[in-house]
Amino acid sequence: MIELDRTLAIVDAPFDVEETEQPFGKRWGGEVMTLTKEHLAALHNGKLVVVDVMNEYVVFLRLQAEGERKSEGLGHGG
């Protein structure tokens, strides 16, 4: 596992989020989402990819800009 910050990590494979404590502690659900070449092209062209999470939340994915230090997420609640 490569931890990028407290809310983002790179792992080799999905893991059972209800049975393990890695990398963010126990969670109540998890999904695998696959980005296509079209998604990656959109990110490279300055677009965002928005992901529906369990019909309750959304996550906005963007490509880190040149020279930008870290992701500037909105955090919980906005």
PyMOL Python script that loads the backbone (N, CA, C, O; Angstrom):
from pymol import cmd

cmd.read_pdbstr("""\
ATOM      1  N   MET A   1       0.835  -1.178   0.000  1.00  0.00           N
ATOM      2  CA  MET A   1       0.000   0.000   0.000  1.00  0.00           C
ATOM      3  C   MET A   1       0.883   1.246   0.000  1.00  0.00           C
ATOM      4  O   MET A   1       1.896   1.307   0.697  1.00  0.00           O
ATOM      5  N   ILE A   2       0.485   2.220  -0.781  1.00  0.00           N
ATOM      6  CA  ILE A   2       1.140   3.525  -0.788  1.00  0.00           C
ATOM      7  C   ILE A   2       0.115   4.524  -0.264  1.00  0.00           C
ATOM      8  O   ILE A   2      -0.919   4.740  -0.895  1.00  0.00           O
ATOM      9  N   GLU A   3       0.392   5.129   0.879  1.00  0.00           N
ATOM     10  CA  GLU A   3      -0.543   6.116   1.425  1.00  0.00           C
ATOM     11  C   GLU A   3      -0.159   7.490   0.900  1.00  0.00           C
ATOM     12  O   GLU A   3       0.969   7.941   1.101  1.00  0.00           O
ATOM     13  N   LEU A   4      -1.093   8.157   0.227  1.00  0.00           N
ATOM     14  CA  LEU A   4      -0.824   9.459  -0.358  1.00  0.00           C
ATOM     15  C   LEU A   4      -1.186  10.584   0.602  1.00  0.00           C
ATOM     16  O   LEU A   4      -0.485  11.595   0.651  1.00  0.00           O
ATOM     17  N   ASP A   5      -2.228  10.437   1.339  1.00  0.00           N
ATOM     18  CA  ASP A   5      -2.621  11.319   2.431  1.00  0.00           C
ATOM     19  C   ASP A   5      -3.649  10.571   3.247  1.00  0.00           C
ATOM     20  O   ASP A   5      -3.850   9.380   3.013  1.00  0.00           O
ATOM     21  N   ARG A   6      -4.306  11.207   4.187  1.00  0.00           N
ATOM     22  CA  ARG A   6      -5.199  10.465   5.078  1.00  0.00           C
ATOM     23  C   ARG A   6      -6.478   9.998   4.412  1.00  0.00           C
ATOM     24  O   ARG A   6      -7.222   9.225   5.016  1.00  0.00           O
ATOM     25  N   THR A   7      -6.767  10.434   3.194  1.00  0.00           N
ATOM     26  CA  THR A   7      -8.004  10.040   2.520  1.00  0.00           C
ATOM     27  C   THR A   7      -7.776   9.367   1.175  1.00  0.00           C
ATOM     28  O   THR A   7      -8.738   9.107   0.453  1.00  0.00           O
ATOM     29  N   LEU A   8      -6.536   9.079   0.823  1.00  0.00           N
ATOM     30  CA  LEU A   8      -6.235   8.528  -0.494  1.00  0.00           C
ATOM     31  C   LEU A   8      -5.069   7.565  -0.393  1.00  0.00           C
ATOM     32  O   LEU A   8      -4.061   7.869   0.244  1.00  0.00           O
ATOM     33  N   ALA A   9      -5.201   6.399  -1.023  1.00  0.00           N
ATOM     34  CA  ALA A   9      -4.127   5.408  -1.008  1.00  0.00           C
ATOM     35  C   ALA A   9      -4.143   4.631  -2.322  1.00  0.00           C
ATOM     36  O   ALA A   9      -5.149   4.618  -3.032  1.00  0.00           O
ATOM     37  N   ILE A  10      -3.051   4.001  -2.630  1.00  0.00           N
ATOM     38  CA  ILE A  10      -2.936   3.106  -3.783  1.00  0.00           C
ATOM     39  C   ILE A  10      -2.686   1.712  -3.233  1.00  0.00           C
ATOM     40  O   ILE A  10      -1.763   1.510  -2.444  1.00  0.00           O
ATOM     41  N   VAL A  11      -3.509   0.744  -3.647  1.00  0.00           N
ATOM     42  CA  VAL A  11      -3.361  -0.638  -3.187  1.00  0.00           C
ATOM     43  C   VAL A  11      -3.246  -1.555  -4.396  1.00  0.00           C
ATOM     44  O   VAL A  11      -3.583  -1.170  -5.516  1.00  0.00           O
ATOM     45  N   ASP A  12      -2.766  -2.770  -4.159  1.00  0.00           N
ATOM     46  CA  ASP A  12      -2.582  -3.732  -5.250  1.00  0.00           C
ATOM     47  C   ASP A  12      -3.876  -4.427  -5.658  1.00  0.00           C
ATOM     48  O   ASP A  12      -4.014  -4.853  -6.805  1.00  0.00           O
ATOM     49  N   ALA A  13      -4.820  -4.544  -4.734  1.00  0.00           N
ATOM     50  CA  ALA A  13      -6.055  -5.270  -5.017  1.00  0.00           C
ATOM     51  C   ALA A  13      -7.135  -4.834  -4.036  1.00  0.00           C
ATOM     52  O   ALA A  13      -6.830  -4.306  -2.966  1.00  0.00           O
ATOM     53  N   PRO A  14      -8.402  -5.053  -4.399  1.00  0.00           N
ATOM     54  CA  PRO A  14      -9.475  -4.766  -3.444  1.00  0.00           C
ATOM     55  C   PRO A  14      -9.317  -5.616  -2.187  1.00  0.00           C
ATOM     56  O   PRO A  14      -8.713  -6.688  -2.225  1.00  0.00           O
ATOM     57  N   PHE A  15      -9.856  -5.136  -1.087  1.00  0.00           N
ATOM     58  CA  PHE A  15      -9.795  -5.886   0.162  1.00  0.00           C
ATOM     59  C   PHE A  15     -11.165  -5.837   0.825  1.00  0.00           C
ATOM     60  O   PHE A  15     -11.994  -4.995   0.480  1.00  0.00           O
ATOM     61  N   ASP A  16     -11.400  -6.723   1.760  1.00  0.00           N
ATOM     62  CA  ASP A  16     -12.677  -6.789   2.464  1.00  0.00           C
ATOM     63  C   ASP A  16     -12.728  -5.657   3.479  1.00  0.00           C
ATOM     64  O   ASP A  16     -12.095  -5.737   4.532  1.00  0.00           O
ATOM     65  N   VAL A  17     -13.468  -4.616   3.172  1.00  0.00           N
ATOM     66  CA  VAL A  17     -13.486  -3.422   4.018  1.00  0.00           C
ATOM     67  C   VAL A  17     -14.169  -3.658   5.357  1.00  0.00           C
ATOM     68  O   VAL A  17     -13.918  -2.921   6.311  1.00  0.00           O
ATOM     69  N   GLU A  18     -15.026  -4.671   5.449  1.00  0.00           N
ATOM     70  CA  GLU A  18     -15.712  -4.949   6.708  1.00  0.00           C
ATOM     71  C   GLU A  18     -14.892  -5.822   7.642  1.00  0.00           C
ATOM     72  O   GLU A  18     -15.168  -5.864   8.841  1.00  0.00           O
ATOM     73  N   GLU A  19     -13.894  -6.518   7.122  1.00  0.00           N
ATOM     74  CA  GLU A  19     -13.108  -7.451   7.929  1.00  0.00           C
ATOM     75  C   GLU A  19     -11.708  -6.950   8.235  1.00  0.00           C
ATOM     76  O   GLU A  19     -11.046  -7.495   9.119  1.00  0.00           O
ATOM     77  N   THR A  20     -11.244  -5.946   7.542  1.00  0.00           N
ATOM     78  CA  THR A  20      -9.864  -5.508   7.741  1.00  0.00           C
ATOM     79  C   THR A  20      -9.833  -4.097   8.305  1.00  0.00           C
ATOM     80  O   THR A  20     -10.843  -3.393   8.311  1.00  0.00           O
ATOM     81  N   GLU A  21      -8.705  -3.710   8.760  1.00  0.00           N
ATOM     82  CA  GLU A  21      -8.503  -2.367   9.299  1.00  0.00           C
ATOM     83  C   GLU A  21      -7.654  -1.523   8.358  1.00  0.00           C
ATOM     84  O   GLU A  21      -7.158  -0.473   8.767  1.00  0.00           O
ATOM     85  N   GLN A  22      -7.473  -1.945   7.125  1.00  0.00           N
ATOM     86  CA  GLN A  22      -6.568  -1.253   6.212  1.00  0.00           C
ATOM     87  C   GLN A  22      -7.302  -0.679   5.022  1.00  0.00           C
ATOM     88  O   GLN A  22      -8.313  -1.261   4.630  1.00  0.00           O
ATOM     89  N   PRO A  23      -6.886   0.394   4.426  1.00  0.00           N
ATOM     90  CA  PRO A  23      -5.944   1.369   4.971  1.00  0.00           C
ATOM     91  C   PRO A  23      -6.605   2.460   5.808  1.00  0.00           C
ATOM     92  O   PRO A  23      -5.895   3.241   6.441  1.00  0.00           O
ATOM     93  N   PHE A  24      -7.938   2.545   5.838  1.00  0.00           N
ATOM     94  CA  PHE A  24      -8.604   3.662   6.507  1.00  0.00           C
ATOM     95  C   PHE A  24      -9.392   3.248   7.732  1.00  0.00           C
ATOM     96  O   PHE A  24     -10.158   4.052   8.264  1.00  0.00           O
ATOM     97  N   GLY A  25      -9.230   2.027   8.194  1.00  0.00           N
ATOM     98  CA  GLY A  25     -10.058   1.517   9.273  1.00  0.00           C
ATOM     99  C   GLY A  25     -11.273   0.816   8.697  1.00  0.00           C
ATOM    100  O   GLY A  25     -11.492   0.832   7.485  1.00  0.00           O
ATOM    101  N   LYS A  26     -12.052   0.209   9.555  1.00  0.00           N
ATOM    102  CA  LYS A  26     -13.229  -0.542   9.101  1.00  0.00           C
ATOM    103  C   LYS A  26     -14.222   0.392   8.416  1.00  0.00           C
ATOM    104  O   LYS A  26     -14.456   1.511   8.873  1.00  0.00           O
ATOM    105  N   ARG A  27     -14.802  -0.082   7.313  1.00  0.00           N
ATOM    106  CA  ARG A  27     -15.827   0.648   6.580  1.00  0.00           C
ATOM    107  C   ARG A  27     -17.020  -0.270   6.385  1.00  0.00           C
ATOM    108  O   ARG A  27     -16.909  -1.482   6.572  1.00  0.00           O
ATOM    109  N   TRP A  28     -18.157   0.293   6.012  1.00  0.00           N
ATOM    110  CA  TRP A  28     -19.394  -0.473   5.891  1.00  0.00           C
ATOM    111  C   TRP A  28     -19.698  -0.905   4.462  1.00  0.00           C
ATOM    112  O   TRP A  28     -20.686  -1.603   4.236  1.00  0.00           O
ATOM    113  N   GLY A  29     -18.897  -0.520   3.518  1.00  0.00           N
ATOM    114  CA  GLY A  29     -19.121  -0.943   2.139  1.00  0.00           C
ATOM    115  C   GLY A  29     -17.958  -0.527   1.268  1.00  0.00           C
ATOM    116  O   GLY A  29     -17.146   0.314   1.652  1.00  0.00           O
ATOM    117  N   GLY A  30     -17.885  -1.117   0.102  1.00  0.00           N
ATOM    118  CA  GLY A  30     -16.840  -0.780  -0.851  1.00  0.00           C
ATOM    119  C   GLY A  30     -17.243  -1.225  -2.235  1.00  0.00           C
ATOM    120  O   GLY A  30     -18.029  -2.161  -2.384  1.00  0.00           O
ATOM    121  N   GLU A  31     -16.725  -0.580  -3.233  1.00  0.00           N
ATOM    122  CA  GLU A  31     -17.007  -0.914  -4.621  1.00  0.00           C
ATOM    123  C   GLU A  31     -15.728  -0.810  -5.430  1.00  0.00           C
ATOM    124  O   GLU A  31     -14.815  -0.067  -5.069  1.00  0.00           O
ATOM    125  N   VAL A  32     -15.661  -1.550  -6.519  1.00  0.00           N
ATOM    126  CA  VAL A  32     -14.582  -1.411  -7.490  1.00  0.00           C
ATOM    127  C   VAL A  32     -15.162  -0.670  -8.685  1.00  0.00           C
ATOM    128  O   VAL A  32     -16.182  -1.084  -9.235  1.00  0.00           O
ATOM    129  N   MET A  33     -14.526   0.415  -9.089  1.00  0.00           N
ATOM    130  CA  MET A  33     -14.944   1.184 -10.250  1.00  0.00           C
ATOM    131  C   MET A  33     -13.776   1.226 -11.222  1.00  0.00           C
ATOM    132  O   MET A  33     -12.624   1.387 -10.818  1.00  0.00           O
ATOM    133  N   THR A  34     -14.078   1.082 -12.487  1.00  0.00           N
ATOM    134  CA  THR A  34     -13.031   1.027 -13.509  1.00  0.00           C
ATOM    135  C   THR A  34     -13.088   2.264 -14.380  1.00  0.00           C
ATOM    136  O   THR A  34     -14.146   2.626 -14.894  1.00  0.00           O
ATOM    137  N   LEU A  35     -11.942   2.914 -14.544  1.00  0.00           N
ATOM    138  CA  LEU A  35     -11.846   4.059 -15.439  1.00  0.00           C
ATOM    139  C   LEU A  35     -11.475   3.564 -16.830  1.00  0.00           C
ATOM    140  O   LEU A  35     -10.588   2.725 -16.987  1.00  0.00           O
ATOM    141  N   THR A  36     -12.155   4.087 -17.827  1.00  0.00           N
ATOM    142  CA  THR A  36     -11.879   3.727 -19.216  1.00  0.00           C
ATOM    143  C   THR A  36     -10.856   4.702 -19.811  1.00  0.00           C
ATOM    144  O   THR A  36     -10.480   5.686 -19.174  1.00  0.00           O
ATOM    145  N   LYS A  37     -10.424   4.421 -21.011  1.00  0.00           N
ATOM    146  CA  LYS A  37      -9.542   5.350 -21.729  1.00  0.00           C
ATOM    147  C   LYS A  37     -10.227   6.693 -21.903  1.00  0.00           C
ATOM    148  O   LYS A  37      -9.580   7.739 -21.848  1.00  0.00           O
ATOM    149  N   GLU A  38     -11.543   6.665 -22.113  1.00  0.00           N
ATOM    150  CA  GLU A  38     -12.303   7.908 -22.275  1.00  0.00           C
ATOM    151  C   GLU A  38     -12.311   8.727 -20.980  1.00  0.00           C
ATOM    152  O   GLU A  38     -12.193   9.952 -21.016  1.00  0.00           O
ATOM    153  N   HIS A  39     -12.449   8.050 -19.841  1.00  0.00           N
ATOM    154  CA  HIS A  39     -12.387   8.743 -18.552  1.00  0.00           C
ATOM    155  C   HIS A  39     -11.013   9.397 -18.376  1.00  0.00           C
ATOM    156  O   HIS A  39     -10.914  10.561 -17.988  1.00  0.00           O
ATOM    157  N   LEU A  40      -9.959   8.632 -18.665  1.00  0.00           N
ATOM    158  CA  LEU A  40      -8.599   9.164 -18.512  1.00  0.00           C
ATOM    159  C   LEU A  40      -8.355  10.332 -19.457  1.00  0.00           C
ATOM    160  O   LEU A  40      -7.727  11.321 -19.078  1.00  0.00           O
ATOM    161  N   ALA A  41      -8.849  10.221 -20.685  1.00  0.00           N
ATOM    162  CA  ALA A  41      -8.698  11.323 -21.644  1.00  0.00           C
ATOM    163  C   ALA A  41      -9.419  12.569 -21.137  1.00  0.00           C
ATOM    164  O   ALA A  41      -8.891  13.676 -21.238  1.00  0.00           O
ATOM    165  N   ALA A  42     -10.620  12.394 -20.595  1.00  0.00           N
ATOM    166  CA  ALA A  42     -11.374  13.529 -20.052  1.00  0.00           C
ATOM    167  C   ALA A  42     -10.601  14.184 -18.912  1.00  0.00           C
ATOM    168  O   ALA A  42     -10.526  15.411 -18.839  1.00  0.00           O
ATOM    169  N   LEU A  43     -10.027  13.378 -18.025  1.00  0.00           N
ATOM    170  CA  LEU A  43      -9.231  13.923 -16.928  1.00  0.00           C
ATOM    171  C   LEU A  43      -8.039  14.711 -17.457  1.00  0.00           C
ATOM    172  O   LEU A  43      -7.735  15.792 -16.953  1.00  0.00           O
ATOM    173  N   HIS A  44      -7.367  14.178 -18.463  1.00  0.00           N
ATOM    174  CA  HIS A  44      -6.216  14.866 -19.064  1.00  0.00           C
ATOM    175  C   HIS A  44      -6.632  16.152 -19.767  1.00  0.00           C
ATOM    176  O   HIS A  44      -5.809  17.043 -19.971  1.00  0.00           O
ATOM    177  N   ASN A  45      -7.896  16.250 -20.136  1.00  0.00           N
ATOM    178  CA  ASN A  45      -8.407  17.456 -20.812  1.00  0.00           C
ATOM    179  C   ASN A  45      -9.066  18.429 -19.829  1.00  0.00           C
ATOM    180  O   ASN A  45      -9.805  19.323 -20.242  1.00  0.00           O
ATOM    181  N   GLY A  46      -8.802  18.256 -18.538  1.00  0.00           N
ATOM    182  CA  GLY A  46      -9.291  19.192 -17.543  1.00  0.00           C
ATOM    183  C   GLY A  46     -10.700  18.944 -17.040  1.00  0.00           C
ATOM    184  O   GLY A  46     -11.232  19.740 -16.266  1.00  0.00           O
ATOM    185  N   LYS A  47     -11.309  17.854 -17.470  1.00  0.00           N
ATOM    186  CA  LYS A  47     -12.655  17.508 -17.008  1.00  0.00           C
ATOM    187  C   LYS A  47     -12.572  16.762 -15.683  1.00  0.00           C
ATOM    188  O   LYS A  47     -11.498  16.319 -15.276  1.00  0.00           O
ATOM    189  N   LEU A  48     -13.709  16.628 -15.016  1.00  0.00           N
ATOM    190  CA  LEU A  48     -13.813  15.834 -13.808  1.00  0.00           C
ATOM    191  C   LEU A  48     -14.655  14.607 -14.099  1.00  0.00           C
ATOM    192  O   LEU A  48     -15.546  14.642 -14.947  1.00  0.00           O
ATOM    193  N   VAL A  49     -14.372  13.530 -13.398  1.00  0.00           N
ATOM    194  CA  VAL A  49     -15.200  12.330 -13.453  1.00  0.00           C
ATOM    195  C   VAL A  49     -15.944  12.287 -12.127  1.00  0.00           C
ATOM    196  O   VAL A  49     -15.322  12.325 -11.065  1.00  0.00           O
ATOM    197  N   VAL A  50     -17.266  12.208 -12.178  1.00  0.00           N
ATOM    198  CA  VAL A  50     -18.062  12.156 -10.957  1.00  0.00           C
ATOM    199  C   VAL A  50     -18.584  10.731 -10.776  1.00  0.00           C
ATOM    200  O   VAL A  50     -19.066  10.109 -11.723  1.00  0.00           O
ATOM    201  N   VAL A  51     -18.482  10.232  -9.562  1.00  0.00           N
ATOM    202  CA  VAL A  51     -18.837   8.855  -9.247  1.00  0.00           C
ATOM    203  C   VAL A  51     -19.959   8.846  -8.213  1.00  0.00           C
ATOM    204  O   VAL A  51     -19.855   9.499  -7.175  1.00  0.00           O
ATOM    205  N   ASP A  52     -21.029   8.109  -8.496  1.00  0.00           N
ATOM    206  CA  ASP A  52     -22.095   7.921  -7.528  1.00  0.00           C
ATOM    207  C   ASP A  52     -21.650   6.870  -6.521  1.00  0.00           C
ATOM    208  O   ASP A  52     -21.169   5.802  -6.902  1.00  0.00           O
ATOM    209  N   VAL A  53     -21.809   7.168  -5.247  1.00  0.00           N
ATOM    210  CA  VAL A  53     -21.408   6.245  -4.190  1.00  0.00           C
ATOM    211  C   VAL A  53     -22.652   5.825  -3.406  1.00  0.00           C
ATOM    212  O   VAL A  53     -23.182   6.580  -2.590  1.00  0.00           O
ATOM    213  N   MET A  54     -23.098   4.603  -3.676  1.00  0.00           N
ATOM    214  CA  MET A  54     -24.193   3.973  -2.952  1.00  0.00           C
ATOM    215  C   MET A  54     -25.472   4.822  -2.938  1.00  0.00           C
ATOM    216  O   MET A  54     -26.204   4.831  -1.949  1.00  0.00           O
ATOM    217  N   ASN A  55     -25.730   5.521  -4.022  1.00  0.00           N
ATOM    218  CA  ASN A  55     -26.926   6.359  -4.151  1.00  0.00           C
ATOM    219  C   ASN A  55     -27.069   7.373  -3.027  1.00  0.00           C
ATOM    220  O   ASN A  55     -28.176   7.819  -2.725  1.00  0.00           O
ATOM    221  N   GLU A  56     -25.944   7.742  -2.405  1.00  0.00           N
ATOM    222  CA  GLU A  56     -26.005   8.661  -1.272  1.00  0.00           C
ATOM    223  C   GLU A  56     -25.000   9.793  -1.371  1.00  0.00           C
ATOM    224  O   GLU A  56     -25.292  10.914  -0.955  1.00  0.00           O
ATOM    225  N   TYR A  57     -23.826   9.521  -1.914  1.00  0.00           N
ATOM    226  CA  TYR A  57     -22.764  10.512  -2.008  1.00  0.00           C
ATOM    227  C   TYR A  57     -22.250  10.545  -3.439  1.00  0.00           C
ATOM    228  O   TYR A  57     -22.557   9.660  -4.237  1.00  0.00           O
ATOM    229  N   VAL A  58     -21.472  11.565  -3.757  1.00  0.00           N
ATOM    230  CA  VAL A  58     -20.728  11.587  -5.008  1.00  0.00           C
ATOM    231  C   VAL A  58     -19.277  11.919  -4.695  1.00  0.00           C
ATOM    232  O   VAL A  58     -18.976  12.598  -3.714  1.00  0.00           O
ATOM    233  N   VAL A  59     -18.390  11.430  -5.543  1.00  0.00           N
ATOM    234  CA  VAL A  59     -16.967  11.733  -5.458  1.00  0.00           C
ATOM    235  C   VAL A  59     -16.577  12.332  -6.796  1.00  0.00           C
ATOM    236  O   VAL A  59     -16.894  11.777  -7.848  1.00  0.00           O
ATOM    237  N   PHE A  60     -15.884  13.471  -6.756  1.00  0.00           N
ATOM    238  CA  PHE A  60     -15.385  14.115  -7.963  1.00  0.00           C
ATOM    239  C   PHE A  60     -13.904  13.784  -8.092  1.00  0.00           C
ATOM    240  O   PHE A  60     -13.113  14.086  -7.198  1.00  0.00           O
ATOM    241  N   LEU A  61     -13.531  13.160  -9.213  1.00  0.00           N
ATOM    242  CA  LEU A  61     -12.134  12.814  -9.474  1.00  0.00           C
ATOM    243  C   LEU A  61     -11.578  13.806 -10.482  1.00  0.00           C
ATOM    244  O   LEU A  61     -12.227  14.133 -11.476  1.00  0.00           O
ATOM    245  N   ARG A  62     -10.363  14.281 -10.211  1.00  0.00           N
ATOM    246  CA  ARG A  62      -9.699  15.153 -11.174  1.00  0.00           C
ATOM    247  C   ARG A  62      -8.223  14.821 -11.199  1.00  0.00           C
ATOM    248  O   ARG A  62      -7.687  14.229 -10.262  1.00  0.00           O
ATOM    249  N   LEU A  63      -7.582  15.205 -12.269  1.00  0.00           N
ATOM    250  CA  LEU A  63      -6.146  14.979 -12.416  1.00  0.00           C
ATOM    251  C   LEU A  63      -5.399  16.119 -11.745  1.00  0.00           C
ATOM    252  O   LEU A  63      -5.736  17.287 -11.942  1.00  0.00           O
ATOM    253  N   GLN A  64      -4.400  15.791 -10.964  1.00  0.00           N
ATOM    254  CA  GLN A  64      -3.611  16.812 -10.286  1.00  0.00           C
ATOM    255  C   GLN A  64      -2.921  17.701 -11.312  1.00  0.00           C
ATOM    256  O   GLN A  64      -2.268  17.208 -12.231  1.00  0.00           O
ATOM    257  N   ALA A  65      -3.068  19.009 -11.152  1.00  0.00           N
ATOM    258  CA  ALA A  65      -2.464  19.973 -12.078  1.00  0.00           C
ATOM    259  C   ALA A  65      -0.957  20.024 -11.880  1.00  0.00           C
ATOM    260  O   ALA A  65      -0.458  19.748 -10.789  1.00  0.00           O
ATOM    261  N   GLU A  66      -0.244  20.372 -12.921  1.00  0.00           N
ATOM    262  CA  GLU A  66       1.204  20.543 -12.890  1.00  0.00           C
ATOM    263  C   GLU A  66       1.570  21.515 -11.771  1.00  0.00           C
ATOM    264  O   GLU A  66       1.043  22.627 -11.722  1.00  0.00           O
ATOM    265  N   GLY A  67       2.460  21.113 -10.880  1.00  0.00           N
ATOM    266  CA  GLY A  67       2.922  21.981  -9.804  1.00  0.00           C
ATOM    267  C   GLY A  67       2.012  22.039  -8.588  1.00  0.00           C
ATOM    268  O   GLY A  67       2.365  22.652  -7.581  1.00  0.00           O
ATOM    269  N   GLU A  68       0.849  21.412  -8.669  1.00  0.00           N
ATOM    270  CA  GLU A  68      -0.072  21.385  -7.530  1.00  0.00           C
ATOM    271  C   GLU A  68       0.438  20.397  -6.495  1.00  0.00           C
ATOM    272  O   GLU A  68       0.851  19.292  -6.845  1.00  0.00           O
ATOM    273  N   ARG A  69       0.415  20.776  -5.241  1.00  0.00           N
ATOM    274  CA  ARG A  69       0.989  19.922  -4.201  1.00  0.00           C
ATOM    275  C   ARG A  69       0.118  18.744  -3.833  1.00  0.00           C
ATOM    276  O   ARG A  69       0.595  17.610  -3.862  1.00  0.00           O
ATOM    277  N   LYS A  70      -1.138  18.961  -3.490  1.00  0.00           N
ATOM    278  CA  LYS A  70      -1.995  17.859  -3.097  1.00  0.00           C
ATOM    279  C   LYS A  70      -3.425  18.148  -3.509  1.00  0.00           C
ATOM    280  O   LYS A  70      -3.757  19.267  -3.899  1.00  0.00           O
ATOM    281  N   SER A  71      -4.265  17.134  -3.418  1.00  0.00           N
ATOM    282  CA  SER A  71      -5.666  17.272  -3.766  1.00  0.00           C
ATOM    283  C   SER A  71      -6.331  18.288  -2.854  1.00  0.00           C
ATOM    284  O   SER A  71      -6.094  18.298  -1.646  1.00  0.00           O
ATOM    285  N   GLU A  72      -7.162  19.141  -3.433  1.00  0.00           N
ATOM    286  CA  GLU A  72      -7.906  20.123  -2.661  1.00  0.00           C
ATOM    287  C   GLU A  72      -9.367  19.721  -2.601  1.00  0.00           C
ATOM    288  O   GLU A  72     -10.234  20.374  -3.181  1.00  0.00           O
ATOM    289  N   GLY A  73      -9.623  18.632  -1.889  1.00  0.00           N
ATOM    290  CA  GLY A  73     -10.982  18.135  -1.780  1.00  0.00           C
ATOM    291  C   GLY A  73     -11.867  19.042  -0.952  1.00  0.00           C
ATOM    292  O   GLY A  73     -11.382  19.887  -0.199  1.00  0.00           O
ATOM    293  N   LEU A  74     -13.159  18.862  -1.097  1.00  0.00           N
ATOM    294  CA  LEU A  74     -14.106  19.669  -0.357  1.00  0.00           C
ATOM    295  C   LEU A  74     -14.286  19.184   1.076  1.00  0.00           C
ATOM    296  O   LEU A  74     -14.758  19.933   1.932  1.00  0.00           O
ATOM    297  N   GLY A  75     -13.915  17.947   1.339  1.00  0.00           N
ATOM    298  CA  GLY A  75     -14.077  17.412   2.683  1.00  0.00           C
ATOM    299  C   GLY A  75     -15.503  16.975   2.931  1.00  0.00           C
ATOM    300  O   GLY A  75     -16.340  17.033   2.029  1.00  0.00           O
ATOM    301  N   HIS A  76     -15.783  16.545   4.127  1.00  0.00           N
ATOM    302  CA  HIS A  76     -17.120  16.056   4.482  1.00  0.00           C
ATOM    303  C   HIS A  76     -18.089  17.217   4.558  1.00  0.00           C
ATOM    304  O   HIS A  76     -17.832  18.208   5.242  1.00  0.00           O
ATOM    305  N   GLY A  77     -19.201  17.095   3.855  1.00  0.00           N
ATOM    306  CA  GLY A  77     -20.257  18.088   3.932  1.00  0.00           C
ATOM    307  C   GLY A  77     -19.997  19.341   3.152  1.00  0.00           C
ATOM    308  O   GLY A  77     -20.803  20.271   3.204  1.00  0.00           O
ATOM    309  N   GLY A  78     -18.888  19.406   2.420  1.00  0.00           N
ATOM    310  CA  GLY A  78     -18.751  20.416   1.567  1.00  0.00           C
ATOM    311  C   GLY A  78     -18.162  21.601   1.319  1.00  0.00           C
ATOM    312  O   GLY A  78     -18.393  22.197   0.267  1.00  0.00           O
TER     313      GLY A  78
END
""", "prot")
cmd.dss("prot")
cmd.show_as("cartoon", "prot")
cmd.util.cbc("prot")
cmd.orient("prot")
